[in-house]
Amino acid sequence: MIRQVLLFILILSLGSVHGQVSYSIPEEMVKGSLVGNIAQDLGLDIKRLKSGKARIYTGDSTEYIELNKESGVLLIKERIDREALCGQTTPCALHFQIILETPMEFYSITIEITDINDNPPIFEKSEVKFKISESAVSGAKFDLERATDLDVTINGLQSYVLKPTDNFILKSHNQADGSKSIEMILQKPLDREKQEQLALVLTAIDGGEPQMSGTMQILITVLDVNDNAPVFTQPVYKATVTENAPKGSLIRVVSAVDADHGSNSKIIFSIRNIQEHTRGMFEVNEETGEVRLIGNVDYEKVRNFQINLRASDEGGLTDSCKLIVDVFDMNDNKPTINIMSKSNVISEDAKPETVVTMINIQDPDSGQNGKVQCFINDNIPFIMRSTSNHFYSLITESELDREREFEYNISVTCSDEGVPSLSSSVTLTLQISDVNDNAPVFEKSSYEAYIIENNTPGLSILTVKARDADWNQNARVSYILEDSSVNGVPVSSYVSVSADSGIVHAVRSFDYEQIKDFHFRVKAQDGGSPPLSSNVTVKIMIQDQNDNAPQVLYPVQTGGSLVAEMVPRSADVGYLVTKVVAVDVDSGQNAWLSYKLQKATERALFEVGLQNGEIRTVRQVTDKDAVKQRLTVVVEDNGQPSRSATVNVNVAVADSFPEVLSEFTDFTHDKEYNDNLTFYLVLALAVVSFLFITCLVVIISVKIYRWRQSRILFHSNLPVIPYYPPRYADTLGTGTLQHVYNYEVCRTTDSRKSDCKFARPGSQNVLIMDPSLTGTMQRIQSEKNLLDEPDSPLEQKPPNNDWRFNQGQRPGPSGPFKHATHIRWTPNQGRRAVGGPEVAMGTGPWPNPPTEAEQLQALMAAANEVSEATATLGPGTMGLSTRYSPQFTLQHVPDYRQNVYIPGSTATLTSNPQQQQQQLLQQQLLQQQQQLQQAAAQQALPPPQAQAQVEPPKAAQTPASKKKSTKKEKK
């Protein structure tokens, strides 16, 4: 394939590029064949082809070529037949444009189609007959039918071969149009007697590779003598025909003469060697030689015709001539407007000289008929500009404004210069997209509104309205209250503005007496980017309402003193007694005050000025008039509804001050209560009630807390065995006391109190300690105080009947002290307090706790008895002090050798059936005593240790104890 590339690039004034590239390809290439790399030849990037949406524009003709955007090459889209495309026209070429967008560019492409030898020479008739007189001389010419070959140049018809060549030879002649005419020349006279019929074969050969040919058979009939052939009067005839001439129009009349006579001189006209584009266009009258139009002539398809005419006589002699018919162009084609590329929407901020649409104009007429001028409608900001031949661009001439015109219907009209002129038009619709170039505009330059004071918060005052000439989001207006202050207070605490509707609401209730008017600014802002805004001043004027009663300035009303005006008895009519002065903080007619006399001791004596409040005498004062005169004046404003105030005026009708003083000494005054006094009384009552409730809650909380603490200390179901070994032991003599003492705590099962006794010392250096009681004396004292409380929640649960001691085993009732749960401080073996019979029976009141002086006295007395304590302890006493009388011995303590009580169980182990268990228990008790003595020897006074308190079981209540409980509950 031979490819020629010609590249011309022209930079246009509008920024678009116009270039031309030419290629040459053979016809009949298969689909998809490569034509050329247009991207490389134009110097374009592949990305530019993709981003610019490159496409091929061919107008109305068939697209034979396609563009591959991925590789930037041109490919065969449809099979190209040069003969069907161009016929005999050379060179044959395809013309189209490649269009690019953003920015708009186009390039002109020309592809030359070269011919290949794909068509053999063809004769119109496969057989032709001649009648030749035998008298024909040598050199006689016989015009033969020319073959046609659709191919051109070397592939076209090149030569003819005539066989056999016994009588005839073949001779060709070059025509003006480049074709060849052939003649068969008689080189040897015919002899009818030898051969009446001759059959020759004419072969037409082209010059292609491979070579192709076509044949026609020539049948010759030898006639008798006819030695004159017809002769045309002109070898070449010329004629013209107008385009679109009607069928049957006479083109030209041709004529020929024959010197023979008779039938040999009769001439017949015919058309021969008809070309493809001429076929079916003309006809000739065989007798008259008139050539007429039988087809439609189109200047745009064929501009001239060449007709080969033949004149033949009956003797077979012929002559030929040419008729050249030129077609005269008529303005019969309107300009064709083709939109190459267009924009449907353009932004209103587009700059002038912006390309909107690219148009291609085609008019197939020629000359003036093909010259086209395009224009658009007036009064629009666009112009048409010719960029090159047959190409126009629609560009912006000035700035656009969507608010003035949001859409343009541009009518493009193209007219040729023919007579009459033909034109075509097309309407382009172009929408202008909005740009946020207009700020909101308020309907008023300022706003004023009135509102009556004491309004309800949230009341709508007025509505501000702004409009934006832009569209959609750019025209969406929001209202904003600008920051400012009114008398030092932010304006937002006075009013608020609805962002969507622009409604101004009152945030608070206004008081005309505090503020009469104020102003602020509201900003309207659109939704564009960036947003535009404007503001407006709003003035709110508050209207007065009659919400204030008149206030009396004079006379001053005091509750503690009496003020009276003196009127001498000699006062004339109209005497000015005093003047009531009042003011009203309202304004306008709400502050217009009028004065009226409501009550008076002597109504006929005084009058009050309606407007000025002056109190004057109406008549002459007489002796009958009382000295004490009391006037009640009502001051009323003019509001709707009106408000009023009253004032009492005391008038003394007397000539001297002592007379007035004596009369007004017992003047009774109305009691006026101060509202503040009621408030303070209510406040005091509320404070006292609060303190009472608080104290009550604290007392209940303390009671509950103590009850819970006592439950923690004594919450146990185990019974208490009334045997407690010594509490402390001091083997080193380093204690706080100068002598060694034994302390015992004995508790009974039917009492919640305790006894603490001081025994005589058993040794000067040894004090046995009970490891089960690790508390201190202070702890015992605290327990005693807790148990002494009559409301103590500590109560002992009734013990199991199997664990109760019999009357002989109880230490309390059997000894000299019927209830041993008292903590007694008994120096010198004396008791601090002894109850009566109720105490002995366990039902009397408990003794009061000793004071600190008594405790100290008891300790000093006990120290004197230390030397005697050891002698009193003997075997079998188990460390018990002889402070009990001799009546309280081991018989009062449960006999652990005979009866063993297991805590938490109802079983009782006796010595008769289970002697071995008693012995085992005795051994355990002896080991426990030894361990206690060892521990006491190792540590003089061990630190106190916590011990879980075991709640002693309650004893069964006696009638006396029940009676005591009933008395306590009543208390």
Secondary structure, 3 states (H helix, E strand, C coil): CCCCCCEEEEECCCCCEEEEEEEEEECCCCCCCEEECHHHHHCCCHHHHHHCCCEEECCCCCCCEEEECCCCEEEECCCCCHHHHHCCCCCEEEEEEEEECCCCEEEEEEEEEECCCCCCCECCCCEEEEEEECCCCCCCEEECCCCECCCCHHHCEEEEEEECCCCEEEEEEECCCCCEEEEEEECCCCCCCCCCEEEEEEEEEECCCCCCEEEEEEEEEEECCCCCCCEECCCEEEEEEECCCCCCCEEEECCEECCCCHHHHCEEEEEECCCCCCCCCEEECCCCCEEEECCCCCCCCCCEEEEEEEEEECCCCEEEEEEEEEEECCCCCCCEEEEEEECCEEECCCCCCCEEEEEEEECCCCHHHHCEEEEECCCCCEEEEEEECCEEEEEECCCCCCCCCCEEEEEEEEEECCCCCCEEEEEEEEEEECCCCCCCEECCCEEEEEEECCCCCCCEEEECCEECCCCHHHHCEEEEECCCEECCEEHHHCEEECCCCCEEEECCCCCCCCCCEEEEEEEEEECCCCCCEEEEEEEEEEECCCCCCCEEEECCCCCCCCCEEEECCCCCCCCEEEECEEECCCCHHHHCEEEEEEEECCCCCEEECCCCCEEEECCCCCCCCCCEEEEEEEEEECCCCCCEEEEEEEEEECCCHHHHHHHCCCCCCCCCCCHHHHHHHHHHHHHHHHHHHHHHHHHHHHHHHHHHHHHHHHCCCCCCCCCCCCCCCCCCCCCCCCCCCEEEEECCCCCCCCEEEEECCCCCCCCCCCCCCCCCHHHHHHHHHHHHCCCCCCCCCCCCHHHCCCCCCCHHHHCCCCCCCCCCCCHHHCCCCCCCHHHHCCCCCCCCCCCHHHHHHHHHHHHHCHHHHCCCCCCCCCCCCCCCCCCCCHHHCCCCCCEEECCCCCCEEECCCCHHHHHHHHHHHHHHHHHHHHHHHHCCCCCCCCCCCCCCCCCCCCHHHHHHHHHHHHC
